[in-house]
């Protein structure tokens, strides 16, 4: 199981028709990451343009995917999105029910 910071991207190929990026990882695995849910929204509006979407590149040391306009995605987040069972478990916050009272 890859750990956080062990996920290194070696190549990325964008498909603007499906809003996906095929990512090749240093461990030899290839994933297809979906970006259609972000198209046209907020800071991601620029990558809705196919000419911009195809400009994806691998970031410094393979630790991200990047597009013009300072749009980037962390390698770990991309890996765990396609391998959710491997994602580190977030500690559960304990809620003190004694201090939370329902309004009358």
Secondary structure, DSSP 8 states (H G I E B T S, - for coil): ---TT---EEEEEEETTTTEEEEEETTS-EEEEE-GGGTTSGGGGGGGSHHHHTT-EE-GGG-EEEETTTEEEEHHHHHHHH-GGGS---------GGG-----
